[in-house]
Amino acid sequence: MKIAQIVVAAVIAASYASSAQSQTAGGYPQRPLRIIVPFAPGGNVDLVARAIAPQLSSGLGQQVIVENRPGASGLPGTQFVARAPADGYTVLAMANTFAVVPSVVRNPGYDPLKDFVGVSLTCLVPQVLVVNPALPVRSVKELVALARARPGQISYASAGIGGTGHMAAELFNSHAKIKMLHVPYKGNSQAIVDVISGQVTMMFDQVSTSTAFVQAGKLRALAVTSRKRSPLMPDLPTIDESGVPGYEDITFNGLVAPAGTPPEILARLNAEVGKVMRTPALRSRFIERGVELTSSASPEEFTAYVKAEVDKKARLAREAGIKLE
């Protein structure tokens, strides 16, 4: 009799659990959601998050609030989301630094693979290799030849150690088998000013930022870092097709949630992001900035994408000796 009672109790408990899980999935969301942007307002991560939030609100039937929590390398905001409840109401808008920081910072306070799970890719942004116009090179091949003739003498600027420009340049060093001198800054603005003035020879910069300077003749663009050409600079070749085969370094943004977020909630968020990213008017608005809005087919696909990027950046940081204490 006792065994029978135990079996009945177990069946009832399982039934309640299944019912609760179904209600959670079917009733989600029941209150406003937050997208945490771990950077200051105005950058691509912030702009994309704010552009998609209203349409996500419409699709989900709840307000989607964008909240900036800026700090060094995005750490405070990222750590905040890592500690948030895994209920689908707090997600992180992330960029390349999310995958890079754990490899270059001693105690980042989060593990991108253990503490988070993917929701979806949101955009891809190529960088462009620009040089001071006084440099006697007009192609990637000429730059590589000059760097080999002057090892350690060609300088490149970046917005900081471990940043997108730094990692792109070190990947270039590795693929082209050259060695250039890194000059890190505390931001992108002064870095690009010093390349224009000739204090530093070159840098890898966002296409959207450099286009105006290239058009004004203040910078010379040699190639873009993506595998396909940029709509903003369609006549400019890629580094891969310019004599450095296999090279690709593209800035990506996406949404991730705390590990343990129910799969059905992740699937719902992924589907809504996909709908937004297929909006022609929104895509057109961002392509003018050199930003390609896109999405992942599934949360699992984006989780795998992030893992590949983490592994790639860890290997590059190790080989190049990149560390930020």
C-alpha positions as CSV (number, residue, x, y, z in Angstrom):
1,M,0.0,0.0,0.0
2,K,2.8,2.4,0.9
3,I,4.6,1.7,-2.4
4,A,1.3,2.4,-4.3
5,Q,0.9,5.7,-2.4
6,I,4.5,6.7,-3.2
7,V,3.9,5.9,-6.9
8,V,0.7,7.9,-7.0
9,A,2.4,10.9,-5.2
10,A,5.3,10.8,-7.7
11,V,2.9,10.8,-10.7
12,I,0.9,13.7,-9.2
13,A,4.2,15.7,-8.5
14,A,5.4,15.1,-12.0
15,S,2.1,16.2,-13.4
16,Y,2.2,19.4,-11.4
17,A,5.8,20.1,-12.5
18,S,4.9,19.5,-16.1
19,S,1.9,21.8,-15.8
20,A,3.9,24.5,-14.1
21,Q,6.6,24.3,-16.8
22,S,3.9,24.6,-19.5
23,Q,2.4,27.6,-17.8
24,T,5.8,29.3,-17.5
25,A,6.5,28.7,-21.2
26,G,3.0,29.6,-22.4
27,G,2.6,32.7,-20.2
28,Y,6.0,34.2,-20.9
29,P,6.5,37.1,-20.7
30,Q,4.3,38.4,-17.9
31,R,6.2,41.6,-17.0
32,P,8.7,44.0,-18.7
33,L,12.1,42.7,-19.9
34,R,15.5,44.4,-19.6
35,I,18.3,44.5,-22.1
36,I,21.5,45.4,-20.2
37,V,24.0,47.2,-22.4
38,P,27.4,47.1,-20.6
39,F,28.7,50.2,-22.4
40,A,27.9,53.9,-22.5
41,P,25.1,55.1,-24.8
42,G,26.0,55.9,-28.5
43,G,28.0,52.9,-29.6
44,N,26.8,50.1,-32.0
45,V,25.8,47.8,-29.1
46,D,23.6,50.5,-27.6
47,L,22.2,51.7,-30.9
48,V,21.2,48.2,-32.1
49,A,19.6,47.4,-28.7
50,R,17.6,50.6,-28.7
51,A,16.5,50.1,-32.3
52,I,15.2,46.6,-31.8
53,A,13.6,47.1,-28.3
54,P,10.3,48.7,-29.5
55,Q,9.7,46.0,-32.1
56,L,10.6,43.3,-29.5
57,S,8.1,45.0,-27.1
58,S,5.4,44.7,-29.8
59,G,6.1,41.0,-30.5
60,L,6.4,39.9,-26.9
61,G,3.5,42.0,-25.6
62,Q,5.6,43.5,-22.8
63,Q,7.8,46.5,-22.6
64,V,11.5,45.9,-23.4
65,I,13.7,48.4,-21.5
66,V,17.3,49.1,-22.5
67,E,19.5,49.9,-19.5
68,N,23.1,51.0,-19.7
69,R,25.5,49.8,-17.1
70,P,28.9,50.9,-18.5
71,G,32.3,50.2,-17.0
72,A,35.7,48.9,-17.8
73,S,35.5,46.5,-20.8
74,G,31.8,46.0,-20.1
75,L,32.6,44.0,-16.9
76,P,30.0,45.5,-14.4
77,G,27.1,45.1,-16.7
78,T,28.1,41.6,-17.8
79,Q,28.6,40.5,-14.2
80,F,25.2,41.9,-13.3
81,V,23.5,39.8,-15.9
82,A,25.5,36.7,-15.0
83,R,24.1,37.0,-11.4
84,A,20.5,37.8,-12.6
85,P,17.7,35.2,-12.3
86,A,17.6,32.8,-15.3
87,D,14.0,33.6,-16.1
88,G,14.2,35.4,-19.4
89,Y,13.5,38.9,-18.0
90,T,17.1,40.1,-18.0
91,V,19.4,39.6,-21.1
92,L,22.8,41.0,-22.0
93,A,23.6,42.9,-25.2
94,M,27.1,41.9,-25.9
95,A,30.0,42.4,-28.3
96,N,33.4,40.9,-29.1
97,T,34.8,42.0,-25.7
98,F,32.4,39.5,-24.1
99,A,34.5,36.7,-25.7
100,V,37.9,38.5,-25.4
101,V,38.0,39.8,-21.8
102,P,38.2,36.4,-20.0
103,S,41.4,35.7,-22.0
104,V,43.1,39.0,-21.2
105,V,41.8,39.9,-17.7
106,R,43.0,38.0,-14.7
107,N,39.6,38.0,-12.8
108,P,36.8,39.0,-15.2
109,G,34.1,37.9,-12.8
110,Y,32.2,35.8,-15.4
111,D,32.7,32.8,-17.7
112,P,31.1,33.4,-21.1
113,L,30.5,29.7,-21.6
114,K,29.4,28.6,-18.1
115,D,27.5,31.7,-16.9
116,F,25.6,32.5,-20.1
117,V,23.6,30.9,-22.9
118,G,23.0,32.3,-26.4
119,V,19.8,34.0,-27.6
120,S,20.7,35.3,-31.0
121,L,23.3,37.2,-33.1
122,T,22.0,40.7,-33.8
123,C,24.6,42.3,-36.1
124,L,27.9,42.0,-37.8
125,V,30.2,45.0,-38.3
126,P,33.4,44.8,-40.4
127,Q,36.5,46.8,-39.6
128,V,38.7,48.6,-42.1
129,L,42.5,48.7,-42.2
130,V,43.4,52.4,-42.6
131,V,46.8,54.1,-42.8
132,N,48.2,57.6,-42.7
133,P,48.2,58.8,-46.4
134,A,51.9,59.7,-46.1
135,L,52.7,56.0,-45.7
136,P,54.1,54.8,-49.1
137,V,51.7,51.9,-49.5
138,R,48.5,51.5,-51.4
139,S,47.7,47.9,-50.8
140,V,47.8,45.2,-48.2
141,K,50.6,43.4,-50.1
142,E,52.7,46.6,-50.0
143,L,52.0,47.1,-46.3
144,V,53.1,43.5,-45.5
145,A,56.3,43.9,-47.6
146,L,57.1,47.2,-45.7
147,A,56.4,45.6,-42.3
148,R,58.7,42.7,-43.1
149,A,61.4,45.1,-44.2
150,R,61.0,47.1,-41.0
151,P,60.1,44.5,-38.3
152,G,58.6,46.2,-35.2
153,Q,58.8,49.7,-36.7
154,I,55.3,50.0,-38.3
155,S,53.1,51.2,-35.5
156,Y,49.3,50.6,-35.1
157,A,46.9,52.3,-32.8
158,S,44.0,50.7,-30.9
159,A,41.3,51.8,-28.5
160,G,42.9,49.7,-25.8
161,I,44.5,46.3,-25.0
162,G,42.2,43.5,-25.9
163,G,39.8,45.7,-27.9
164,T,38.5,44.9,-31.4
165,G,41.3,46.9,-33.2
166,H,44.0,45.3,-31.1
167,M,42.8,41.8,-31.7
168,A,42.3,42.4,-35.4
169,A,45.8,43.7,-35.8
170,E,47.3,40.8,-33.9
171,L,45.4,38.4,-36.0
172,F,46.8,40.3,-39.0
173,N,50.3,39.9,-37.6
174,S,49.8,36.2,-37.2
175,H,48.3,35.6,-40.7
176,A,50.8,37.8,-42.5
177,K,53.8,36.6,-40.4
178,I,54.8,40.1,-39.5
179,K,55.4,42.1,-36.3
180,M,54.1,45.6,-35.8
181,L,54.3,47.9,-32.8
182,H,51.1,48.3,-30.7
183,V,50.2,51.8,-29.4
184,P,47.2,51.4,-27.1
185,Y,44.9,54.4,-26.3
186,K,42.1,54.8,-23.8
187,G,39.5,55.2,-26.5
188,N,39.0,55.2,-30.2
189,S,38.8,59.0,-30.8
190,Q,42.3,59.9,-29.8
191,A,43.7,56.8,-31.6
192,I,42.2,57.8,-34.9
193,V,43.3,61.4,-34.5
194,D,46.9,60.3,-34.0
195,V,46.8,58.1,-37.1
196,I,45.5,61.1,-39.1
197,S,48.2,63.3,-37.8
198,G,50.9,60.7,-38.4
199,Q,51.8,60.1,-34.8
200,V,50.9,56.4,-35.5
201,T,51.1,54.7,-38.8
202,M,47.8,52.7,-39.0
203,M,44.9,51.1,-37.2
204,F,41.9,48.8,-37.6
205,D,38.7,50.8,-37.2
206,Q,35.0,50.4,-37.6
207,V,33.9,51.0,-41.2
208,S,31.2,53.5,-40.1
209,T,33.8,55.6,-38.1
210,S,36.5,55.8,-40.8
211,T,34.4,56.2,-43.9
212,A,34.2,60.0,-43.6
213,F,37.9,60.4,-43.0
214,V,38.7,58.2,-46.0
215,Q,36.4,60.2,-48.2
216,A,38.0,63.4,-47.0
217,G,41.5,62.1,-47.8
218,K,42.6,62.1,-44.2
219,L,43.1,58.4,-44.1
220,R,43.8,55.8,-46.8
221,A,41.8,52.6,-46.6
222,L,43.5,49.4,-47.8
223,A,41.0,46.6,-47.1
224,V,38.1,45.4,-44.9
225,T,38.4,42.6,-42.4
226,S,35.3,40.7,-43.3
227,R,35.1,37.8,-45.9
228,K,32.8,39.9,-48.1
229,R,33.1,43.5,-49.1
230,S,31.4,46.3,-47.2
231,P,28.4,48.1,-48.8
232,L,29.9,51.4,-47.6
233,M,33.1,50.7,-49.5
234,P,32.2,48.3,-52.3
235,D,35.4,49.0,-54.3
236,L,37.6,48.2,-51.3
237,P,38.9,44.6,-51.2
238,T,39.0,42.3,-48.3
239,I,42.2,41.4,-46.5
240,D,41.6,37.8,-47.5
241,E,41.5,38.6,-51.2
242,S,44.5,41.0,-50.8
243,G,47.2,38.4,-50.2
244,V,46.4,37.3,-46.6
245,P,44.3,34.2,-47.2
246,G,42.0,33.0,-44.5
247,Y,42.0,36.3,-42.6
248,E,38.7,37.3,-41.1
249,D,37.9,39.4,-38.1
250,I,34.4,40.9,-37.8
251,T,32.8,42.6,-34.9
252,F,29.6,40.9,-33.8
253,N,26.9,41.9,-31.4
254,G,24.3,39.6,-29.9
255,L,22.0,38.8,-27.0
256,V,22.8,36.3,-24.3
257,A,20.9,35.2,-21.1
258,P,22.0,33.8,-17.8
259,A,22.8,30.1,-17.9
260,G,19.8,28.0,-16.9
261,T,17.2,30.1,-18.7
262,P,14.5,27.7,-19.9
263,P,15.0,26.5,-23.5
264,E,11.4,27.4,-24.5
265,I,12.0,31.0,-23.3
266,L,15.2,31.2,-25.3
267,A,13.4,29.9,-28.3
268,R,10.7,32.6,-28.0
269,L,13.3,35.4,-27.7
270,N,15.2,34.0,-30.6
271,A,12.1,33.9,-32.8
272,E,11.2,37.5,-31.9
273,V,14.7,38.8,-32.6
274,G,14.6,37.0,-36.0
275,K,11.4,38.8,-36.9
276,V,12.8,42.2,-36.0
277,M,16.1,41.6,-37.9
278,R,14.1,40.8,-41.1
279,T,12.5,44.2,-41.1
280,P,13.6,45.9,-44.4
281,A,13.4,49.5,-43.2
282,L,15.5,48.7,-40.1
283,R,18.1,46.7,-42.0
284,S,18.4,49.6,-44.6
285,R,18.9,52.1,-41.8
286,F,21.8,50.2,-40.3
287,I,23.5,49.2,-43.5
288,E,24.1,52.9,-44.1
289,R,26.3,52.8,-41.0
290,G,28.1,49.7,-42.2
291,V,26.2,47.5,-39.8
292,E,24.6,44.3,-41.1
293,L,21.6,43.3,-38.9
294,T,21.3,39.5,-38.7
295,S,20.1,36.8,-36.4
296,S,20.8,33.2,-35.5
297,A,18.6,30.3,-36.6
298,S,18.4,29.1,-33.0
299,P,19.8,29.8,-29.5
300,E,22.0,26.7,-29.8
301,E,23.5,28.1,-33.0
302,F,24.5,31.3,-31.4
303,T,25.8,29.5,-28.3
304,A,28.1,27.5,-30.6
305,Y,29.1,30.8,-32.4
306,V,30.1,32.4,-29.1
307,K,32.1,29.3,-28.1
308,A,34.0,29.4,-31.3
309,E,34.8,33.0,-30.8
310,V,35.9,32.5,-27.2
311,D,38.3,29.7,-28.3
312,K,39.6,31.7,-31.2
313,K,40.3,34.8,-29.1
314,A,41.9,32.7,-26.3
315,R,44.3,31.1,-28.7
316,L,45.2,34.5,-30.3
317,A,45.7,36.1,-26.9
318,R,47.9,33.3,-25.8
319,E,50.0,33.3,-28.9
320,A,50.4,37.1,-28.9
321,G,50.9,37.4,-25.2
322,I,48.0,39.8,-24.7
323,K,47.3,40.4,-21.0
324,L,45.5,43.3,-19.2
325,E,46.2,43.2,-15.5
